[in-house]
Every structure is written in C-alpha cells, then in structure tokens.
Amino acid sequence: MRLISASLFTAMLLLSTLASAQQARIFCCDDARGRKVCGDFVPPECADRAYEERDSSGRVAKNYEAPLTAEQKSRRAAELAKVDAEKRKAADDRRKSLALVSNYANVAEIDKARDRSLAELEKNLKQAQTRLDEATAKKKKLDAEKEFYKKKPMPDQLKTLVRDNESELRSQQAAVNDRTKEMDEVRARFADEKKRYIELTGKQAAEPAAAPGTTPATTPAPSPAPAKK
C-alpha cells in the first residue's frame, strides 16, 4: 500500500508540474529603444505600451493595447457620445414618424390641426395688439401732459403713470412679438410634418372640391370647318 501511494503521489506531482508548465505565460513588449522586453509578469517598461501575452510554446495568446492618453480618452468619449446621440435621434425620429402616421388619416387633417393651433394663437395676438394700441394711445396723452411740466417739477402721480405706461408698452410689445414668433413656428412645424407624412405614406393633398352648383370647366369642342363650295 505504501509503494502504491508513493507512486500515485509521484504521478500527481508530475502531472501538476506539467500543468503548471503548460499554464506558464510570458509578457513581452518593445521598449522605448525598440528592444524586446519579456517577463513572467508585465515588465515595468510595458506599463504604458502595447504588449502581448505568449504561452509556454512562445505563441502569442493575446494582445493588449497601450493605455489611452488623456487626449485619446477625451476623443473616444466624444466619439461615443456622438454615436449615442445619433442612436437617440434615430429612435426619436422613428417614434415621431409612427405617431405622425397614427395621428392623421390624411393630409387634410394635418391642415385642420394647424389651423386650430393658429386660430388660438391669433386670438391671443389680437388681444396683445389691442392692449399695445391702448398703451400707445395712453402714451400720447401722457406725453402731452409732460409738455406742460417742461419747466417745472412733474407731479409724482404723473411720474408713476408714465413709468407704468412704459412698462405696459414693453410687456405688450413682447407679447405681440412672442405670439408672432409662435405662429411662425407652428406654420413651420406643420409644414415639416406634412412633408414627412407624404414621404412616409405617399398620400398627397386632396384636390380642392368644386363649389356647390358649379360644373367643372371643359374645353370647348372646335367648330366644324366651313364646307367647300
């Protein structure tokens, strides 16, 4: 039993040694002078360089890239951010296209939605314009009153009215400008949606219907040529 146990132990030790030899790895790189540097661990000269891992037979098992510089890391991060942004935009475009096709049955519905949006904005624009006109008219009256006090102190009450009027003019002019800008943006947005909808569906705008009680215009037939005598 002792002899058998010793033989088994020797065999196991030999197998372990062979396995360790097979698992041995060597790491190599070219140093700053172009010389090959190797070791059973990554040599210090390879710390900031590309290096390779070789097996016990000397064959390359794996290659490792050199660590990125700060500039390279920044450039790679920018590239990854750009790719990510493009993916998000593509996904957003697909979502908008699906919603566009789902929300409208035809081009006429897009025009109706645009007109509804513009009608509300136009109402707000008219209100702001009316207030602006009123403030402008009031300014003329206040300017006339101010003329009276050119050579003497202006009453505090008049100063307050002038200051409030100037504030109202700025406020209503800004409101008019904002509503006008919003209307332009609505027109542009719906124009883009209509163009995209036609591209996605192939549907065109319907021909305008003829007015009730009218008949389509037709080309008159040519008069017959006079008979030769």
C-alpha positions in Angstrom: 0.0 0.0 0.0 2.8 2.3 0.8 4.5 1.7 -2.5 1.3 2.3 -4.4 0.6 5.5 -2.5 4.1 6.8 -3.2 3.7 6.1 -6.9 0.4 7.9 -7.1 1.9 10.9 -5.3 4.8 11.0 -7.7 2.4 10.8 -10.7 0.2 13.5 -9.3 3.2 15.7 -8.7 4.4 15.2 -12.3 1.0 16.0 -13.7 0.8 19.1 -11.6 4.3 20.2 -12.8 3.3 19.6 -16.4 0.0 21.6 -16.0 1.9 24.5 -14.4 4.4 24.5 -17.3 1.5 24.5 -19.8 -0.2 27.4 -18.0 3.0 29.5 -17.9 2.7 32.8 -19.5 5.3 35.3 -20.8 4.6 39.0 -21.4 6.6 41.0 -23.9 6.7 44.5 -25.4 9.0 46.7 -27.3 10.6 49.3 -25.0 11.4 53.0 -25.8 14.5 51.9 -27.7 12.7 49.2 -29.7 14.2 46.3 -27.8 12.0 43.3 -26.9 11.4 43.1 -23.2 9.8 40.0 -21.7 9.0 38.6 -18.3 6.7 36.2 -16.5 4.8 39.3 -15.3 4.2 42.6 -17.2 7.6 44.4 -17.2 7.7 48.0 -16.0 8.8 49.1 -19.5 5.5 47.8 -20.8 3.3 49.8 -18.4 2.4 52.5 -20.9 2.9 50.4 -24.1 1.1 47.8 -26.1 2.2 44.3 -25.1 1.5 40.6 -25.9 0.9 37.6 -23.8 2.7 34.4 -25.0 2.1 30.8 -23.9 4.8 28.3 -22.9 5.4 27.5 -26.5 6.1 31.1 -27.4 3.0 31.6 -29.4 1.0 34.8 -29.0 -2.1 34.1 -26.9 -3.4 37.6 -26.6 -2.6 41.2 -27.5 -3.1 44.2 -25.2 -3.5 47.7 -26.4 -1.5 50.6 -25.0 -3.3 52.7 -22.4 -5.0 55.7 -23.9 -3.6 59.1 -23.3 -5.8 61.9 -21.8 -6.4 63.3 -25.3 -7.3 59.9 -26.7 -9.7 59.3 -23.9 -11.3 62.6 -24.5 -11.6 62.0 -28.2 -13.0 58.5 -27.7 -15.5 59.8 -25.2 -16.6 62.4 -27.7 -17.0 59.8 -30.4 -19.0 57.5 -28.1 -21.2 60.5 -27.1 -21.8 61.3 -30.8 -22.8 57.7 -31.6 -25.1 57.6 -28.6 -26.7 60.9 -29.7 -27.2 59.7 -33.2 -28.9 56.5 -31.9 -31.2 58.5 -29.6 -32.1 60.8 -32.5 -32.8 57.9 -34.8 -35.1 56.3 -32.1 -36.8 59.7 -31.6 -37.3 60.1 -35.4 -38.9 56.6 -35.5 -41.2 57.4 -32.6 -42.3 60.7 -34.2 -42.9 59.0 -37.6 -45.0 56.3 -36.0 -47.0 58.9 -34.1 -47.4 61.1 -37.2 -48.9 58.2 -39.3 -51.1 57.1 -36.3 -52.5 60.6 -35.6 -53.6 61.6 -39.1 -55.6 59.7 -41.6 -54.8 62.1 -44.5 -53.1 65.4 -45.3 -56.3 67.4 -44.8 -56.3 66.5 -41.1 -52.8 68.0 -40.7 -54.0 71.3 -42.2 -57.0 71.3 -39.9 -54.8 70.7 -36.8 -52.5 73.6 -38.0 -55.4 75.9 -38.4 -56.8 75.1 -35.0 -53.4 75.9 -33.4 -53.1 79.1 -35.4 -56.6 80.3 -34.5 -55.9 80.2 -30.8 -52.5 82.0 -31.2 -54.1 84.6 -33.5 -56.7 85.3 -30.8 -54.0 85.9 -28.3 -52.1 88.0 -30.7 -55.1 90.3 -31.4 -55.6 90.7 -27.6 -52.0 91.7 -27.1 -52.1 94.0 -30.1 -55.2 95.7 -28.7 -53.6 96.3 -25.3 -50.5 97.6 -27.1 -52.6 100.0 -29.1 -54.3 101.2 -25.9 -51.0 101.7 -24.2 -49.6 103.6 -27.2 -52.7 105.9 -27.2 -52.2 106.5 -23.5 -48.6 107.4 -24.0 -49.6 110.1 -26.4 -51.8 111.7 -23.7 -49.1 111.4 -21.1 -46.5 112.9 -23.5 -48.9 115.9 -23.9 -49.2 116.3 -20.1 -45.4 116.1 -19.7 -45.0 119.0 -22.1 -46.9 121.2 -19.6 -44.2 120.4 -17.0 -41.1 121.1 -19.1 -40.0 124.0 -17.0 -41.3 122.9 -13.6 -41.3 119.7 -11.5 -43.5 116.9 -12.7 -46.1 115.6 -10.1 -45.3 112.3 -8.6 -48.6 110.9 -9.8 -47.8 111.7 -13.4 -44.3 110.2 -13.0 -46.0 107.0 -11.8 -48.4 106.9 -14.7 -45.5 107.4 -17.2 -43.5 104.7 -15.6 -46.4 102.2 -15.6 -47.2 103.1 -19.2 -43.6 102.4 -20.3 -43.7 99.0 -18.5 -47.0 98.2 -20.2 -45.7 99.1 -23.6 -42.7 96.8 -23.2 -44.8 94.0 -21.9 -47.4 94.1 -24.7 -44.8 94.6 -27.4 -43.0 91.5 -26.1 -46.4 89.6 -26.1 -47.0 90.6 -29.7 -43.5 89.5 -30.7 -43.9 86.2 -28.9 -47.3 85.4 -30.4 -46.0 86.3 -33.9 -42.9 84.0 -33.4 -45.1 81.2 -32.1 -47.3 81.4 -35.2 -44.3 81.2 -37.5 -43.0 78.2 -35.6 -46.4 76.5 -35.8 -46.5 77.0 -39.6 -43.0 75.7 -40.0 -43.7 72.6 -37.7 -46.8 71.6 -39.5 -45.2 72.2 -42.9 -42.4 69.7 -41.9 -45.0 67.3 -40.5 -47.0 67.4 -43.8 -43.8 66.8 -45.9 -42.8 63.9 -43.7 -46.3 62.4 -43.7 -46.3 62.5 -47.5 -42.9 60.9 -47.6 -44.0 58.1 -45.2 -47.4 57.4 -46.7 -47.2 58.6 -50.3 -50.5 60.4 -49.8 -50.9 63.8 -51.4 -53.1 66.7 -50.6 -56.6 66.3 -52.0 -57.7 68.4 -54.9 -60.0 71.3 -53.8 -63.6 70.4 -54.2 -65.7 72.4 -56.7 -68.1 75.0 -55.2 -71.8 73.8 -54.9 -73.9 74.4 -58.0 -70.9 74.7 -60.4 -69.7 72.3 -63.0 -66.1 71.6 -63.9 -64.8 73.7 -66.8 -64.4 71.8 -70.0 -62.5 72.6 -73.2 -65.0 73.6 -75.9 -65.0 71.4 -79.0 -63.6 73.0 -82.1 -66.1 74.5 -84.6 -66.5 72.5 -87.7 -64.7 73.8 -90.8 -67.0 75.5 -93.4 -67.9 73.3 -96.3 -66.1 73.9 -99.6 -68.3 75.2 -102.4 
